[in-house]
């Protein structure tokens, strides 16, 4: 049974203790420990609902015990953040030149940046590219830190257009594949989940064939998206229906349910158009 434990941890950017909820679900923890796969849907190349919600953070100021109001990002916050970012970028430029020793630049990257996003710039060995990427990341973090000091940072509990009372953002599936999100998503989940093993196999083949950098998050996104595209190109409606017919399934409603197709009329049209029953 999944449980959650409320814990307090130090946020090094804010310098304060913040509350976090830690799940005891082994499956969730294994997913989130995957440095490159934690943010991707299990059965396609889209971001999970959880990853989308993490990016939709807002700051709230507590008014009473049970109420709070949102704190908007102000020009003063942006000015403070820009001042902090400028100082850090200047020190980083000097660190790249060796002013503070051979390790200061990499220590600053480890402290202020997402190392995966920095890798591509770092391996370019061009200082202006490295500095530009460092600035982009530091400016974003400085703005978030300046904003967070005005209240409590909360990730979105709901997705856009989601109603109160619906399930929380999924850590495993995107909005199009979360079976708890909508009827269309449930059908897509039922249709694609059956091909999970083939999807994994296609990803392995793409990695082996194209020699992509495994440290690049964009390469991981490309491989997942391309594998999903190839999977559906191979598993066309015609071939899927033919496979069901070969199994001896003749009831069109049953075929529709097995394949996650919305109605049996779609199956009927596909059978007639492709003449799938001629030799059956």
SESEKOL-362259 format. One record per residue (C-alpha): residue number from 0; residue in three letters; x, y, z. Coordinates in Angstrom, 1 decimal, m for minus. Layout:
% SESEKOL-362259
(node NUM; 'Ala'; (X; Y; Z));
...
***
This chain:
% SESEKOL-362259
(node 0; 'Unk'; (0.0; 0.0; 0.0));
(node 1; 'Unk'; (1.4; 3.4; m1.0));
(node 2; 'Unk'; (1.9; 5.9; 1.9));
(node 3; 'Unk'; (3.4; 9.3; 2.1));
(node 4; 'Unk'; (5.7; 10.7; 4.8));
(node 5; 'Unk'; (6.0; 14.4; 5.4));
(node 6; 'Unk'; (9.6; 15.4; 5.9));
(node 7; 'Unk'; (11.5; 18.7; 6.1));
(node 8; 'Unk'; (14.6; 19.3; 4.1));
(node 9; 'Unk'; (17.0; 22.2; 3.6));
(node 10; 'Unk'; (16.6; 24.1; 0.3));
(node 11; 'Unk'; (20.2; 25.3; m0.5));
(node 12; 'Unk'; (19.0; 28.0; m2.9));
(node 13; 'Unk'; (16.5; 29.5; m0.4));
(node 14; 'Unk'; (18.5; 28.8; 2.7));
(node 15; 'Unk'; (15.4; 27.6; 4.6));
(node 16; 'Unk'; (13.8; 24.3; 5.6));
(node 17; 'Unk'; (10.9; 23.3; 3.3));
(node 18; 'Unk'; (8.3; 20.7; 3.7));
(node 19; 'Unk'; (8.3; 17.7; 1.3));
(node 20; 'Unk'; (6.2; 14.6; 0.9));
(node 21; 'Unk'; (8.1; 11.4; 0.4));
(node 22; 'Unk'; (6.3; 8.4; m1.0));
(node 23; 'Unk'; (7.0; 4.8; 0.2));
(node 24; 'Unk'; (6.0; 3.4; m3.2));
(node 25; 'Unk'; (8.9; 1.4; m4.6));
(node 26; 'Unk'; (7.6; 1.9; m8.2));
(node 27; 'Unk'; (7.4; 5.7; m7.8));
(node 28; 'Unk'; (10.8; 6.0; m6.1));
(node 29; 'Unk'; (12.4; 3.9; m8.9));
(node 30; 'Unk'; (10.8; 6.1; m11.5));
(node 31; 'Unk'; (12.0; 9.3; m9.9));
(node 32; 'Unk'; (15.5; 8.0; m9.4));
(node 33; 'Unk'; (16.0; 7.5; m13.1));
(node 34; 'Unk'; (17.9; 10.7; m14.0));
(node 35; 'Unk'; (16.8; 10.8; m17.6));
(node 36; 'Unk'; (13.5; 8.8; m17.7));
(node 37; 'Unk'; (11.7; 10.3; m14.6));
(node 38; 'Unk'; (10.0; 13.0; m16.6));
(node 39; 'Unk'; (8.8; 10.9; m19.6));
(node 40; 'Unk'; (5.5; 9.0; m20.0));
(node 41; 'Unk'; (5.9; 5.2; m19.7));
(node 42; 'Unk'; (4.4; 4.6; m23.2));
(node 43; 'Unk'; (5.3; 7.6; m25.3));
(node 44; 'Unk'; (7.7; 10.5; m25.6));
(node 45; 'Unk'; (5.6; 13.2; m23.9));
(node 46; 'Unk'; (6.3; 14.6; m20.4));
(node 47; 'Unk'; (4.4; 13.1; m17.5));
(node 48; 'Unk'; (1.6; 15.1; m15.8));
(node 49; 'Unk'; (3.9; 15.3; m12.8));
(node 50; 'Unk'; (6.7; 16.9; m14.8));
(node 51; 'Unk'; (4.3; 19.4; m16.3));
(node 52; 'Unk'; (3.0; 20.3; m12.8));
(node 53; 'Unk'; (6.5; 20.8; m11.4));
(node 54; 'Unk'; (7.1; 23.5; m14.0));
(node 55; 'Unk'; (3.9; 25.2; m13.1));
(node 56; 'Unk'; (5.0; 26.4; m9.7));
(node 57; 'Unk'; (3.4; 29.4; m8.0));
(node 58; 'Unk'; (4.2; 31.4; m4.8));
(node 59; 'Unk'; (1.5; 31.9; m2.2));
(node 60; 'Unk'; (1.4; 34.0; 1.0));
(node 61; 'Unk'; (m0.4; 32.4; 3.9));
(node 62; 'Unk'; (m3.3; 34.6; 5.1));
(node 63; 'Unk'; (m4.9; 32.3; 7.7));
(node 64; 'Unk'; (m4.5; 28.7; 8.6));
(node 65; 'Unk'; (m6.6; 27.5; 5.7));
(node 66; 'Unk'; (m6.3; 30.3; 3.1));
(node 67; 'Unk'; (m3.6; 32.0; 1.1));
(node 68; 'Unk'; (m3.3; 34.3; m1.8));
(node 69; 'Unk'; (m0.9; 34.2; m4.8));
(node 70; 'Unk'; (2.1; 36.4; m4.9));
(node 71; 'Unk'; (2.8; 37.7; m8.5));
(node 72; 'Unk'; (6.3; 38.1; m9.8));
(node 73; 'Unk'; (7.1; 41.9; m9.5));
(node 74; 'Unk'; (9.6; 44.1; m11.3));
(node 75; 'Unk'; (11.5; 44.5; m8.0));
(node 76; 'Unk'; (12.0; 40.7; m7.8));
(node 77; 'Unk'; (13.3; 40.7; m11.3));
(node 78; 'Unk'; (15.8; 43.5; m10.6));
(node 79; 'Unk'; (17.0; 41.6; m7.5));
(node 80; 'Unk'; (17.3; 38.4; m9.4));
(node 81; 'Unk'; (19.2; 40.0; m12.3));
(node 82; 'Unk'; (21.7; 41.6; m9.9));
(node 83; 'Unk'; (22.4; 38.2; m8.3));
(node 84; 'Unk'; (22.6; 36.5; m11.7));
(node 85; 'Unk'; (25.1; 39.2; m13.0));
(node 86; 'Unk'; (27.4; 38.7; m10.1));
(node 87; 'Unk'; (27.4; 34.9; m10.5));
(node 88; 'Unk'; (28.0; 35.1; m14.2));
(node 89; 'Unk'; (30.9; 37.5; m13.7));
(node 90; 'Unk'; (32.5; 35.1; m11.1));
(node 91; 'Unk'; (31.8; 32.2; m13.5));
(node 92; 'Unk'; (33.7; 34.0; m16.3));
(node 93; 'Unk'; (36.6; 34.5; m14.0));
(node 94; 'Unk'; (36.5; 30.9; m12.8));
(node 95; 'Unk'; (36.7; 29.7; m16.4));
(node 96; 'Unk'; (39.8; 31.7; m16.8));
(node 97; 'Unk'; (41.4; 29.9; m13.8));
(node 98; 'Unk'; (41.2; 32.9; m11.4));
(node 99; 'Unk'; (39.8; 30.8; m8.5));
(node 100; 'Unk'; (41.6; 27.5; m9.2));
(node 101; 'Unk'; (40.9; 24.6; m11.5));
(node 102; 'Unk'; (37.7; 23.4; m9.9));
(node 103; 'Unk'; (35.7; 26.5; m9.2));
(node 104; 'Unk'; (33.8; 26.6; m12.5));
(node 105; 'Unk'; (32.6; 23.0; m12.3));
(node 106; 'Unk'; (31.7; 23.5; m8.6));
(node 107; 'Unk'; (29.5; 26.5; m9.7));
(node 108; 'Unk'; (27.9; 24.4; m12.3));
(node 109; 'Unk'; (27.1; 21.7; m9.8));
(node 110; 'Unk'; (25.7; 24.3; m7.4));
(node 111; 'Unk'; (23.6; 26.5; m9.6));
(node 112; 'Unk'; (22.8; 24.5; m12.8));
(node 113; 'Unk'; (21.2; 21.4; m14.1));
(node 114; 'Unk'; (24.3; 19.4; m15.0));
(node 115; 'Unk'; (22.5; 17.4; m17.7));
(node 116; 'Unk'; (21.5; 20.6; m19.5));
(node 117; 'Unk'; (25.0; 22.1; m19.1));
(node 118; 'Unk'; (26.7; 19.0; m20.6));
(node 119; 'Unk'; (26.2; 19.9; m24.2));
(node 120; 'Unk'; (27.5; 23.4; m23.8));
(node 121; 'Unk'; (30.5; 22.2; m21.6));
(node 122; 'Unk'; (31.6; 19.7; m24.2));
(node 123; 'Unk'; (31.6; 22.3; m26.9));
(node 124; 'Unk'; (34.7; 23.7; m25.1));
(node 125; 'Unk'; (33.7; 27.2; m26.3));
(node 126; 'Unk'; (33.6; 29.7; m23.4));
(node 127; 'Unk'; (30.9; 32.0; m24.8));
(node 128; 'Unk'; (28.6; 29.0; m25.3));
(node 129; 'Unk'; (29.2; 27.8; m21.7));
(node 130; 'Unk'; (28.7; 31.2; m20.3));
(node 131; 'Unk'; (25.5; 31.8; m22.2));
(node 132; 'Unk'; (24.0; 28.5; m21.0));
(node 133; 'Unk'; (25.2; 29.2; m17.4));
(node 134; 'Unk'; (23.5; 32.7; m17.6));
(node 135; 'Unk'; (20.2; 31.2; m18.8));
(node 136; 'Unk'; (20.0; 28.7; m16.0));
(node 137; 'Unk'; (21.2; 31.1; m13.3));
(node 138; 'Unk'; (18.7; 33.8; m14.3));
(node 139; 'Unk'; (15.8; 31.3; m14.1));
(node 140; 'Unk'; (16.9; 30.1; m10.7));
(node 141; 'Unk'; (17.6; 33.5; m9.3));
(node 142; 'Unk'; (14.1; 34.7; m10.3));
(node 143; 'Unk'; (12.5; 31.6; m8.7));
(node 144; 'Unk'; (14.6; 32.2; m5.5));
(node 145; 'Unk'; (13.7; 35.9; m5.3));
(node 146; 'Unk'; (10.0; 35.0; m5.9));
(node 147; 'Unk'; (10.1; 32.1; m3.3));
(node 148; 'Unk'; (11.4; 34.4; m0.5));
(node 149; 'Unk'; (8.0; 36.3; m0.6));
(node 150; 'Unk'; (6.0; 33.2; 0.4));
(node 151; 'Unk'; (5.7; 29.5; m0.1));
(node 152; 'Unk'; (6.5; 27.8; m3.4));
(node 153; 'Unk'; (3.9; 25.2; m4.4));
(node 154; 'Unk'; (3.7; 23.0; m7.5));
(node 155; 'Unk'; (0.4; 22.9; m9.3));
(node 156; 'Unk'; (m2.0; 20.5; m7.7));
(node 157; 'Unk'; (m4.1; 20.5; m10.9));
(node 158; 'Unk'; (m3.3; 20.5; m14.6));
(node 159; 'Unk'; (m4.8; 23.2; m16.9));
(node 160; 'Unk'; (m8.5; 22.6; m17.4));
(node 161; 'Unk'; (m8.6; 20.0; m14.7));
(node 162; 'Unk'; (m11.5; 20.1; m12.2));
(node 163; 'Unk'; (m11.3; 19.9; m8.5));
(node 164; 'Unk'; (m11.6; 16.4; m7.1));
(node 165; 'Unk'; (m9.9; 14.7; m10.1));
(node 166; 'Unk'; (m6.9; 12.5; m9.6));
(node 167; 'Unk'; (m3.5; 14.1; m9.0));
(node 168; 'Unk'; (m0.9; 14.6; m11.8));
(node 169; 'Unk'; (0.5; 11.1; m12.7));
(node 170; 'Unk'; (4.2; 10.4; m12.3));
(node 171; 'Unk'; (4.0; 7.6; m14.9));
(node 172; 'Unk'; (1.8; 8.9; m17.7));
(node 173; 'Unk'; (1.1; 12.0; m19.8));
(node 174; 'Unk'; (m2.3; 13.6; m20.0));
(node 175; 'Unk'; (m3.0; 11.6; m23.2));
(node 176; 'Unk'; (m2.3; 8.2; m21.6));
(node 177; 'Unk'; (m3.4; 8.6; m18.0));
(node 178; 'Unk'; (m6.3; 6.2; m17.7));
(node 179; 'Unk'; (m7.8; 8.2; m14.8));
(node 180; 'Unk'; (m7.9; 11.4; m16.8));
(node 181; 'Unk'; (m10.5; 10.9; m19.5));
(node 182; 'Unk'; (m12.2; 8.3; m21.6));
(node 183; 'Unk'; (m10.0; 9.1; m24.6));
(node 184; 'Unk'; (m6.9; 8.8; m22.4));
(node 185; 'Unk'; (m8.1; 5.5; m21.1));
(node 186; 'Unk'; (m8.6; 4.1; m24.6));
(node 187; 'Unk'; (m5.2; 5.4; m25.6));
(node 188; 'Unk'; (m3.7; 3.7; m22.6));
(node 189; 'Unk'; (m5.4; 0.4; m23.3));
(node 190; 'Unk'; (m4.3; 0.6; m26.9));
(node 191; 'Unk'; (m0.6; 1.4; m26.3));
(node 192; 'Unk'; (0.1; m0.4; m23.1));
(node 193; 'Unk'; (m0.1; m3.8; m24.8));
(node 194; 'Unk'; (2.9; m2.8; m26.9));
(node 195; 'Unk'; (5.1; m1.7; m24.0));
(node 196; 'Unk'; (7.7; m4.5; m24.7));
(node 197; 'Unk'; (7.9; m3.6; m28.4));
(node 198; 'Unk'; (8.2; 0.1; m27.6));
(node 199; 'Unk'; (11.2; m0.7; m25.3));
(node 200; 'Unk'; (12.7; m2.8; m28.0));
(node 201; 'Unk'; (12.4; m0.1; m30.6));
(node 202; 'Unk'; (14.1; 2.4; m28.3));
(node 203; 'Unk'; (17.0; 0.0; m27.8));
(node 204; 'Unk'; (17.3; m0.4; m31.6));
(node 205; 'Unk'; (17.3; 3.4; m32.2));
(node 206; 'Unk'; (20.0; 3.9; m29.5));
(node 207; 'Unk'; (22.1; 1.2; m31.1));
(node 208; 'Unk'; (21.6; 2.4; m34.7));
(node 209; 'Unk'; (22.0; 6.2; m34.4));
(node 210; 'Unk'; (24.8; 6.4; m31.8));
(node 211; 'Unk'; (23.1; 9.2; m29.9));
(node 212; 'Unk'; (24.7; 10.8; m26.8));
(node 213; 'Unk'; (23.2; 9.1; m23.8));
(node 214; 'Unk'; (23.9; 12.2; m21.6));
(node 215; 'Unk'; (21.7; 14.5; m23.7));
(node 216; 'Unk'; (18.1; 14.8; m22.4));
(node 217; 'Unk'; (17.0; 15.9; m25.9));
(node 218; 'Unk'; (18.3; 12.7; m27.3));
(node 219; 'Unk'; (16.2; 10.7; m24.8));
(node 220; 'Unk'; (13.2; 12.7; m25.8));
(node 221; 'Unk'; (13.9; 12.1; m29.5));
(node 222; 'Unk'; (14.4; 8.3; m29.1));
(node 223; 'Unk'; (11.1; 8.0; m27.2));
(node 224; 'Unk'; (9.1; 10.1; m29.6));
(node 225; 'Unk'; (10.6; 8.3; m32.7));
(node 226; 'Unk'; (10.0; 4.8; m31.2));
(node 227; 'Unk'; (6.4; 5.8; m30.5));
(node 228; 'Unk'; (6.0; 7.0; m34.1));
(node 229; 'Unk'; (7.5; 3.8; m35.5));
(node 230; 'Unk'; (5.4; 1.6; m33.3));
(node 231; 'Unk'; (2.2; 3.1; m34.6));
(node 232; 'Unk'; (3.4; 3.0; m38.2));
(node 233; 'Unk'; (4.0; m0.7; m37.7));
(node 234; 'Unk'; (0.8; m1.3; m35.8));
(node 235; 'Unk'; (m1.7; 0.2; m38.2));
(node 236; 'Unk'; (m5.4; m0.4; m37.7));
(node 237; 'Unk'; (m5.5; m2.8; m40.6));
(node 238; 'Unk'; (m2.8; m5.0; m39.2));
(node 239; 'Unk'; (m4.2; m4.9; m35.6));
(node 240; 'Unk'; (m7.7; m5.9; m36.8));
(node 241; 'Unk'; (m6.3; m8.6; m39.0));
(node 242; 'Unk'; (m4.4; m10.0; m36.0));
(node 243; 'Unk'; (m7.6; m10.2; m34.0));
(node 244; 'Unk'; (m9.4; m11.9; m36.8));
(node 245; 'Unk'; (m6.5; m14.4; m37.1));
(node 246; 'Unk'; (m7.0; m15.2; m33.4));
(node 247; 'Unk'; (m10.6; m16.2; m34.2));
(node 248; 'Unk'; (m12.3; m13.1; m32.8));
(node 249; 'Unk'; (m15.3; m12.3; m35.0));
(node 250; 'Unk'; (m17.4; m10.0; m32.8));
(node 251; 'Unk'; (m16.7; m6.4; m34.0));
(node 252; 'Unk'; (m17.5; m4.9; m30.6));
(node 253; 'Unk'; (m15.0; m7.2; m28.9));
(node 254; 'Unk'; (m12.4; m6.3; m31.4));
(node 255; 'Unk'; (m13.0; m2.6; m30.8));
(node 256; 'Unk'; (m12.7; m3.1; m27.0));
(node 257; 'Unk'; (m9.5; m5.1; m27.4));
(node 258; 'Unk'; (m7.9; m2.4; m29.5));
(node 259; 'Unk'; (m9.2; 0.6; m27.6));
(node 260; 'Unk'; (m11.2; 1.7; m30.7));
(node 261; 'Unk'; (m14.1; 4.0; m29.8));
(node 262; 'Unk'; (m16.9; 2.1; m31.6));
(node 263; 'Unk'; (m17.5; m1.0; m33.6));
(node 264; 'Unk'; (m18.4; 1.0; m36.7));
(node 265; 'Unk'; (m14.8; 1.9; m37.1));
(node 266; 'Unk'; (m13.8; m1.8; m37.1));
(node 267; 'Unk'; (m16.6; m2.6; m39.6));
(node 268; 'Unk'; (m15.4; 0.1; m42.0));
(node 269; 'Unk'; (m11.8; m1.0; m41.7));
(node 270; 'Unk'; (m12.8; m4.7; m42.4));
(node 271; 'Unk'; (m14.8; m3.8; m45.5));
(node 272; 'Unk'; (m12.3; m1.3; m46.8));
(node 273; 'Unk'; (m9.4; m3.7; m46.5));
(node 274; 'Unk'; (m11.4; m6.8; m47.4));
(node 275; 'Unk'; (m10.1; m8.5; m44.3));
(node 276; 'Unk'; (m12.8; m11.2; m44.2));
(node 277; 'Unk'; (m12.5; m12.4; m47.8));
(node 278; 'Unk'; (m10.3; m15.4; m46.9));
(node 279; 'Unk'; (m11.4; m16.0; m43.4));
***
